[in-house]
Amino acid sequence: MTLVAVIGSLNADLTLLVGRLPGPGETALSSAPGTVGFGGKGGNQAAAAAAFGADVVMIGRVGDDDVGRLIRADLEKRGIDGSGVRVTPGARSGGATIAVDPAGENLILVDPGANGQLSPGDIAPGLLDGAGAVLLQLEIPQPTVAAAVSMAAASTAAARVVLNPAPAVPLGPGLLAGVDVLVPNRAELALLAGSAPPSGLAATAELARRLPGDLDVVVTLGGDGALVVPRHGPAAHIAAPAVAAVDATGAGDCFCGTLAVSLAEGASLADAARVSVAAAALSVTAAGARGLLPGRAEAVSLAASLTVTPAGG
């Protein structure tokens, strides 16, 4: 089986259903009892990759609390190798509070907890050996991300290094040099390019091409699917299928986990993005960041109905 290494955050999530997302200074009451589940972009992406059929090794940190033990047990239950998850003495595990409105849109507040202590020294090079893809996000310290990118290039030359630059923060100089595939949403792309968010597909493709480094870019567009901007060749748009959205939390993570597996298996960028759009669309039909993580058969079946169209740029 294909091996994917995921380096990132592990959280426990409290999800609250609200009539509408609160604005600044507003208080919103939950319309139902809150639910607790597991999240963190790293954990979500590892879970999605495992559901799609890859062997997955997770590298991260949890606290020495009951939450940390439950997080590690959940990884094991999903068949994820948690040998790279360190326990941080005296620290609490990461957590998030998520508000979800009736349309499935969300607002998320994250307490990094032990995730903030993940260091370059926590990444044992042997855990990356044989990986077809190394997948990272930005809910862990950026110096650790930068070190992991360099380490991945040095220890496993065949691996595709995939970076989901979320949450949106400026990147240190040179970090993108070792990245093969960048997966931002429109807001994250705009921040990295130092521009206002693009308004159309052609403008989005043009902005992606301004980024430093020789890398492929896949821009996630929420309900509009994804825009594939390869380092060489024209951009292409993949429209999302119509689904009954319940909760968009974790949809981008499902996309990234599926994309990393497909790329590790040798799929083209467009084909990998198409099956990832399908997987993400299926994921929003259930509540929770990992409420529905589609298996390979259902994602591939839905992806067959999606078309790839030129997008300019």
C-alpha positions as CSV (number, residue, x, y, z in Angstrom):
1,M,0.0,0.0,0.0
2,T,1.0,3.6,-0.5
3,L,2.5,5.3,2.5
4,V,1.6,8.9,3.4
5,A,3.3,10.8,6.2
6,V,1.2,13.5,7.8
7,I,2.9,16.1,10.0
8,G,0.5,18.4,11.9
9,S,-2.0,19.2,14.5
10,L,-4.2,16.9,16.7
11,N,-7.2,18.4,18.5
12,A,-10.4,17.6,20.3
13,D,-13.3,19.6,18.8
14,L,-16.4,21.0,20.5
15,T,-19.0,21.6,17.8
16,L,-22.0,23.9,18.4
17,L,-25.0,24.3,16.1
18,V,-26.2,27.9,15.8
19,G,-29.0,29.6,14.0
20,R,-26.4,31.9,12.4
21,L,-22.7,32.6,12.8
22,P,-22.1,35.4,15.3
23,G,-20.5,38.7,14.2
24,P,-18.1,40.8,16.3
25,G,-19.4,41.4,19.7
26,E,-22.4,39.0,19.3
27,T,-23.4,36.1,21.4
28,A,-25.0,33.0,19.8
29,L,-26.8,30.3,21.6
30,S,-26.4,26.7,20.5
31,S,-29.6,25.2,19.1
32,A,-28.7,21.7,20.2
33,P,-26.3,20.1,22.8
34,G,-22.7,20.4,21.8
35,T,-20.8,17.4,20.5
36,V,-17.2,16.5,21.1
37,G,-15.1,14.8,18.4
38,F,-11.6,14.6,17.1
39,G,-10.0,17.2,14.8
40,G,-6.9,19.2,14.0
41,K,-5.9,19.7,10.4
42,G,-3.2,17.1,10.7
43,G,-5.4,14.5,12.3
44,N,-8.3,15.2,9.9
45,Q,-6.0,14.8,6.8
46,A,-4.4,11.7,8.2
47,A,-7.9,10.2,8.8
48,A,-9.0,11.1,5.3
49,A,-5.9,9.5,3.7
50,A,-6.4,6.4,5.8
51,A,-10.1,6.2,4.8
52,F,-9.1,6.5,1.1
53,G,-6.9,3.4,1.5
54,A,-3.3,4.6,2.3
55,D,-1.0,3.4,5.0
56,V,-0.6,6.6,7.1
57,V,2.0,7.6,9.7
58,M,1.1,10.6,11.9
59,I,3.7,12.9,13.4
60,G,2.5,15.4,16.0
61,R,2.1,16.2,19.7
62,V,-0.7,15.7,22.3
63,G,-0.8,16.6,26.0
64,D,-0.5,14.1,28.9
65,D,-4.2,14.3,29.6
66,D,-7.2,12.2,29.0
67,V,-7.9,14.0,25.7
68,G,-4.4,13.1,24.4
69,R,-5.0,9.5,25.2
70,L,-8.4,9.5,23.4
71,I,-6.8,11.2,20.4
72,R,-4.1,8.5,20.1
73,A,-6.7,5.8,20.6
74,D,-8.8,7.2,17.7
75,L,-5.8,7.2,15.4
76,E,-5.1,3.6,16.2
77,K,-8.8,2.7,15.6
78,R,-8.5,4.2,12.1
79,G,-5.4,2.2,11.3
80,I,-3.1,5.1,11.5
81,D,0.5,4.6,12.8
82,G,0.8,6.9,15.8
83,S,4.4,6.1,16.7
84,G,5.4,9.6,15.7
85,V,2.9,11.2,18.1
86,R,4.8,12.5,21.1
87,V,3.2,13.1,24.6
88,T,4.1,16.5,26.0
89,P,4.5,16.4,29.8
90,G,2.5,19.1,31.7
91,A,0.7,20.3,28.5
92,R,-2.9,20.1,27.5
93,S,-3.9,18.7,24.2
94,G,-5.0,21.0,21.4
95,G,-8.7,21.9,21.1
96,A,-11.1,23.8,18.9
97,T,-14.6,25.3,19.3
98,I,-16.6,25.2,16.1
99,A,-19.9,27.0,15.4
100,V,-21.9,25.6,12.4
101,D,-24.9,27.4,10.9
102,P,-27.9,25.7,9.1
103,A,-26.2,26.0,5.7
104,G,-23.1,24.1,6.9
105,E,-20.8,27.2,7.1
106,N,-18.6,27.4,10.1
107,L,-16.5,29.6,12.4
108,I,-13.6,28.0,14.2
109,L,-11.4,29.0,17.2
110,V,-8.4,26.9,17.9
111,D,-6.3,26.5,21.1
112,P,-3.0,25.0,19.9
113,G,-2.1,23.4,23.2
114,A,0.6,20.8,22.7
115,N,0.6,21.3,18.9
116,G,2.5,24.5,19.5
117,Q,5.4,22.5,21.0
118,L,6.0,20.2,18.0
119,S,9.6,20.8,17.1
120,P,11.9,19.8,14.2
121,G,13.6,17.3,16.6
122,D,10.2,15.5,16.9
123,I,10.4,14.4,13.3
124,A,12.3,11.1,13.2
125,P,13.7,10.8,9.6
126,G,13.0,7.1,9.5
127,L,9.2,7.8,9.7
128,L,9.4,9.5,6.3
129,D,11.3,6.6,4.6
130,G,9.3,5.1,1.8
131,A,6.5,7.8,1.9
132,G,5.0,8.6,-1.4
133,A,3.8,11.9,-0.1
134,V,4.5,14.1,3.0
135,L,1.5,16.3,3.9
136,L,1.8,19.4,6.1
137,Q,-0.3,22.3,7.4
138,L,0.2,25.5,9.5
139,E,-1.4,24.6,12.9
140,I,2.1,23.7,14.1
141,P,5.1,26.1,14.5
142,Q,6.3,27.3,11.1
143,P,10.0,26.5,11.8
144,T,8.9,22.9,12.3
145,V,7.0,23.0,8.9
146,A,10.1,24.4,7.2
147,A,12.4,21.8,8.8
148,A,9.9,19.0,7.7
149,V,9.9,20.2,4.1
150,S,13.7,20.1,4.0
151,M,13.8,16.8,5.8
152,A,11.3,15.2,3.4
153,A,13.3,16.3,0.4
154,A,16.5,14.9,1.9
155,S,15.2,11.6,3.2
156,T,12.7,10.5,0.5
157,A,13.4,12.1,-2.8
158,A,10.4,10.3,-4.5
159,A,7.9,11.8,-2.1
160,R,5.6,14.6,-3.1
161,V,5.7,17.4,-0.5
162,V,2.1,18.8,-0.2
163,L,1.5,21.9,1.9
164,N,-1.9,23.2,2.9
165,P,-1.1,26.8,4.1
166,A,-3.9,26.9,6.7
167,P,-4.6,28.8,8.8
168,A,-3.6,31.8,6.6
169,V,-0.3,33.3,7.8
170,P,2.7,34.8,5.9
171,L,5.3,32.2,5.1
172,G,9.0,32.6,5.9
173,P,11.4,33.1,3.0
174,G,12.3,30.0,1.1
175,L,9.7,27.7,2.7
176,L,8.0,27.1,-0.6
177,A,11.2,26.1,-2.4
178,G,10.9,22.5,-1.2
179,V,7.1,22.2,-1.7
180,D,5.8,20.3,-4.7
181,V,2.1,21.0,-4.4
182,L,0.5,23.9,-2.5
183,V,-3.2,23.7,-1.6
184,P,-4.6,27.0,-0.4
185,N,-8.1,28.4,-0.5
186,R,-8.8,31.8,-2.1
187,A,-8.1,33.8,1.1
188,E,-4.9,31.9,1.8
189,L,-3.7,32.3,-1.8
190,A,-4.4,36.1,-1.6
191,L,-2.4,36.4,1.6
192,L,0.6,34.5,0.2
193,A,0.5,36.6,-3.0
194,G,0.1,39.9,-1.2
195,S,-3.1,40.7,-3.0
196,A,-6.9,41.1,-2.5
197,P,-8.8,37.8,-2.9
198,P,-9.4,37.0,-6.6
199,S,-12.9,37.3,-8.0
200,G,-12.8,34.8,-10.9
201,L,-11.1,31.7,-12.1
202,A,-8.7,33.5,-14.5
203,A,-7.7,36.0,-11.8
204,T,-7.2,33.1,-9.3
205,A,-4.9,31.3,-11.7
206,E,-2.9,34.4,-12.4
207,L,-2.5,35.0,-8.7
208,A,-1.3,31.4,-8.2
209,R,1.3,31.8,-10.9
210,R,2.8,34.8,-9.0
211,L,3.9,32.6,-6.0
212,P,7.6,32.0,-5.7
213,G,9.0,28.6,-6.4
214,D,8.5,26.0,-9.1
215,L,5.4,24.3,-7.7
216,D,1.9,23.1,-8.6
217,V,-1.0,24.9,-7.0
218,V,-4.5,23.5,-6.4
219,V,-6.9,26.2,-5.1
220,T,-9.9,24.9,-3.2
221,L,-13.0,26.8,-3.9
222,G,-15.5,25.4,-1.4
223,G,-18.8,24.7,-3.1
224,D,-17.3,25.8,-6.5
225,G,-14.9,22.8,-6.5
226,A,-11.2,23.4,-7.2
227,L,-8.8,25.2,-9.6
228,V,-5.8,23.3,-10.8
229,V,-2.8,25.5,-11.7
230,P,0.1,23.3,-12.7
231,R,3.7,24.7,-12.9
232,H,3.6,24.0,-16.6
233,G,0.5,24.1,-18.7
234,P,-2.9,25.7,-18.6
235,A,-5.2,25.9,-15.5
236,A,-8.3,23.8,-15.2
237,H,-11.5,24.0,-13.1
238,I,-13.2,21.1,-11.5
239,A,-16.8,21.9,-10.5
240,A,-18.1,20.4,-7.3
241,P,-21.2,18.1,-7.5
242,A,-24.5,19.2,-6.0
243,V,-24.9,17.7,-2.5
244,A,-27.0,18.4,0.6
245,A,-24.5,20.2,2.8
246,V,-24.7,19.7,6.5
247,D,-21.3,20.8,7.8
248,A,-18.3,22.1,5.8
249,T,-15.9,21.6,8.8
250,G,-13.0,19.4,7.6
251,A,-13.9,19.4,3.9
252,G,-10.6,21.0,3.0
253,D,-8.8,18.5,5.1
254,C,-10.6,15.6,3.4
255,F,-9.6,17.2,0.1
256,C,-5.9,17.4,1.1
257,G,-5.7,13.9,2.5
258,T,-7.3,12.4,-0.6
259,L,-5.1,14.5,-2.9
260,A,-1.9,13.4,-1.1
261,V,-2.8,9.7,-1.5
262,S,-3.7,10.1,-5.2
263,L,-0.5,12.0,-6.0
264,A,1.6,9.4,-4.1
265,E,0.0,6.7,-6.2
266,G,1.1,8.5,-9.4
267,A,-2.2,10.2,-10.5
268,S,-1.9,13.4,-12.5
269,L,-2.6,16.6,-10.7
270,A,-6.0,17.1,-12.4
271,D,-7.1,13.5,-11.8
272,A,-6.0,13.7,-8.2
273,A,-7.9,17.0,-7.7
274,R,-11.0,15.6,-9.3
275,V,-11.3,12.6,-6.9
276,S,-10.5,15.0,-4.1
277,V,-13.3,17.3,-5.0
278,A,-15.7,14.3,-5.0
279,A,-14.4,13.2,-1.6
280,A,-14.7,16.7,-0.1
281,A,-18.3,17.0,-1.4
282,L,-19.3,13.7,0.2
283,S,-17.7,14.8,3.5
284,V,-19.9,17.8,3.9
285,T,-23.1,15.6,4.0
286,A,-22.5,14.6,7.6
287,A,-21.7,16.6,10.8
288,G,-18.2,16.9,12.2
289,A,-14.7,17.3,10.9
290,R,-14.6,13.5,10.4
291,G,-18.3,12.9,10.2
292,L,-18.0,11.2,6.8
293,L,-14.7,10.3,5.3
294,P,-15.5,8.5,2.0
295,G,-13.7,5.4,1.0
296,R,-12.0,5.0,-2.4
297,A,-14.9,3.3,-4.2
298,E,-17.5,6.0,-3.5
299,A,-15.1,8.9,-4.1
300,V,-13.9,7.5,-7.4
301,S,-17.5,6.7,-8.5
302,L,-18.6,10.3,-7.9
303,A,-15.4,11.7,-9.4
304,A,-16.2,9.9,-12.7
305,S,-19.2,12.3,-13.2
306,L,-17.1,15.4,-12.8
307,T,-15.5,17.2,-15.7
308,V,-12.3,19.2,-16.0
309,T,-12.6,22.4,-18.0
310,P,-10.1,25.0,-19.1
311,A,-10.0,28.0,-16.8
312,G,-7.6,30.4,-18.4
313,G,-4.4,31.5,-16.8
